């Protein structure tokens, strides 16, 4: 595997200039330095980081500062948002889409703080992000993955219309090892069909 420059420029570039996406209950906005403490409070939880390939544990303020600076850099290969509650502005998680090392397709990613699990926020945020990628760019396919034991994340991915694409392996910062994941893909054609069916 290996990321392509074309995929990187198509999907990350389409999102890079967007500051905010809104849904019925959520506002997805670009992370700011002032968000570091709130991000750390939600992310410094083994029950969150164990399922994410790139999130270290323990997760401290320096990790949050680095992540915010990285995703806001002009040359960033992905674009990320903090997920906030529209009613209060509270940060409940984060999501993003872009090129990751070792993957051919731009990858959708997301996480929600444990205290906010079970509210459907991940699915709602992912829908908004996917809609924007396919609306604002010519991106043809998006990838996604989850740890094989993460049934909740698999449900989110499947609710977004992704199709199972096989078993893959990825390096986990939490485990310090290469771990198996289920790989999924969502094509523009499938997304268009789902949108038209929902409208009908």
C-alpha positions in Angstrom: 0.0 0.0 0.0 1.0 3.6 -0.2 -0.9 7.0 -0.3 -1.2 8.8 -3.6 -0.5 12.5 -4.1 -3.6 12.8 -6.2 -5.9 11.4 -3.5 -4.3 13.6 -0.9 -4.8 16.8 -2.9 -8.4 15.9 -3.9 -9.8 15.2 -0.4 -7.6 17.1 2.0 -7.6 20.1 -0.4 -11.4 20.2 -0.6 -11.7 20.4 3.2 -8.7 22.6 4.0 -10.6 25.9 3.4 -13.7 24.9 5.3 -14.0 26.2 8.8 -17.3 24.7 9.9 -19.9 22.1 9.1 -23.3 22.0 10.9 -25.8 19.2 11.5 -29.0 19.1 13.5 -27.2 18.7 16.9 -23.5 19.3 16.1 -21.1 21.8 14.8 -17.9 20.5 13.3 -15.2 23.2 13.3 -11.5 23.5 12.8 -9.5 23.0 16.1 -7.9 26.0 17.7 -5.0 26.2 20.2 -7.5 27.1 22.9 -9.2 23.7 22.4 -6.2 21.8 23.6 -7.3 21.3 27.2 -10.8 20.1 26.3 -9.4 17.7 23.6 -7.0 16.3 26.2 -9.7 15.8 28.7 -11.8 13.7 26.3 -8.9 11.9 24.6 -6.9 10.9 27.7 -8.9 7.7 28.2 -7.7 4.2 27.4 -11.2 3.2 26.4 -11.0 5.8 23.6 -7.4 5.5 22.5 -7.3 1.7 22.4 -9.5 1.7 19.3 -7.5 4.4 17.4 -4.4 3.6 15.5 -2.7 7.0 15.9 -3.8 8.2 19.3 -1.2 7.6 22.1 -2.0 6.8 25.7 -1.6 8.5 28.0 -2.7 11.5 26.0 -1.4 14.8 27.3 -1.7 18.5 26.5 1.5 18.4 24.3 -0.2 15.7 22.1 -3.2 17.9 21.6 -1.0 21.0 20.8 0.9 18.9 18.2 -2.3 17.5 16.6 -3.9 21.0 16.3 -0.8 22.5 14.8 -0.4 19.5 12.4 -3.9 19.5 11.0 -3.9 23.3 10.6 -0.6 23.4 8.7 -0.8 24.6 5.1 0.8 21.3 3.9 -1.5 19.1 6.0 -2.5 15.9 4.2 -5.7 15.6 6.1 -8.3 18.0 7.4 -9.8 17.6 10.9 -12.6 19.0 12.9 -13.5 19.0 16.6 -17.0 17.8 17.1 -19.0 20.1 19.3 -22.6 20.2 20.6 -24.5 22.9 18.8 -26.4 23.9 21.9 -23.4 24.4 24.2 -20.2 24.4 22.2 -18.8 21.6 24.3 -16.2 19.4 22.5 -17.3 15.8 22.4 -14.8 14.3 20.0 -13.1 14.8 16.6 -13.3 13.6 13.0 -11.4 14.1 9.8 -10.6 12.9 6.3 -7.4 12.7 4.4 -4.4 10.7 3.4 -2.8 8.4 5.9 0.5 6.6 5.6 0.1 3.0 4.2 -3.3 3.6 2.7 -4.1 4.1 -0.9 -7.5 5.7 -0.2 -8.2 8.9 1.8 -9.4 7.7 5.2 -12.4 8.8 7.3 -11.6 8.9 11.0 -13.5 9.9 14.1 -13.6 9.4 17.9 -16.1 10.4 20.6 -15.3 10.9 24.3 -16.6 8.0 26.4 -19.1 10.1 28.4 -20.8 10.9 25.1 -21.0 7.4 23.7 -24.4 6.1 22.6 -25.9 9.3 21.4 -25.2 8.8 17.7 -22.7 11.7 17.4 -20.1 9.7 15.5 -22.6 8.8 12.8 -24.0 12.3 12.6 -20.6 13.8 12.3 -19.4 11.2 9.8 -22.4 11.8 7.5 -21.7 15.6 7.4 -18.1 15.1 6.6 -18.7 12.5 3.9 -21.3 14.7 2.3 -18.9 17.6 2.2 -16.0 15.5 0.7 -18.2 14.2 -2.1 -19.9 17.6 -2.7 -16.8 19.8 -2.6 -14.3 17.6 -4.4 -14.1 15.0 -7.2 -13.0 12.4 -4.8 -14.3 9.0 -6.0 -13.7 6.7 -3.1 -13.2 7.1 0.7 -11.8 4.4 2.9 -12.5 3.7 6.6 -11.3 1.0 9.1 -11.9 -0.2 12.6 -10.4 -2.7 15.0 -11.9 -6.1 14.5 -13.3 -6.0 18.1 -14.8 -2.6 17.8 -18.4 -3.4 17.0 -19.7 0.1 17.7 -17.3 1.7 15.2 -18.2 -0.9 12.6 -21.9 0.0 13.0 -21.1 3.7 12.4 -19.1 2.9 9.3 -21.9 0.6 7.9 -24.6 3.2 8.7 -22.6 5.6 6.5 -22.9 3.2 3.6 -19.4 1.8 3.5 -18.9 -1.7 2.1 -16.6 -4.3 3.6 -13.4 -4.5 1.7 -11.4 -7.1 3.6 -9.0 -7.6 6.5 -6.0 -5.3 6.8 -3.2 -4.6 9.3 -2.2 -1.3 10.9 0.3 -0.1 13.4 -1.3 0.9 16.7 0.4 3.5 18.9 -1.7 2.2 21.8 -0.6 -1.4 21.5 2.9 -0.7 20.1 2.2 -3.5 17.6 0.6 -4.2 14.2 -3.0 -5.1 14.7 -5.8 -6.4 12.4 -8.6 -4.1 11.2 -11.6 -4.4 9.0 -11.3 -2.2 6.0 -14.2 -0.5 4.3 -14.8 1.7 1.2 -17.5 4.1 0.1 -17.8 5.1 -3.5 -19.3 8.3 -4.8 -21.8 6.2 -6.7 -23.0 4.4 -3.6 -23.2 7.7 -1.7 -25.3 9.3 -4.5 -27.7 6.3 -4.4 -28.0 6.5 -0.6 -28.7 10.3 -0.7 -31.4 9.9 -3.5 -33.1 7.0 -1.6 -33.1 9.1 1.6 -34.6 12.0 -0.2 -37.3 9.8 -1.7 
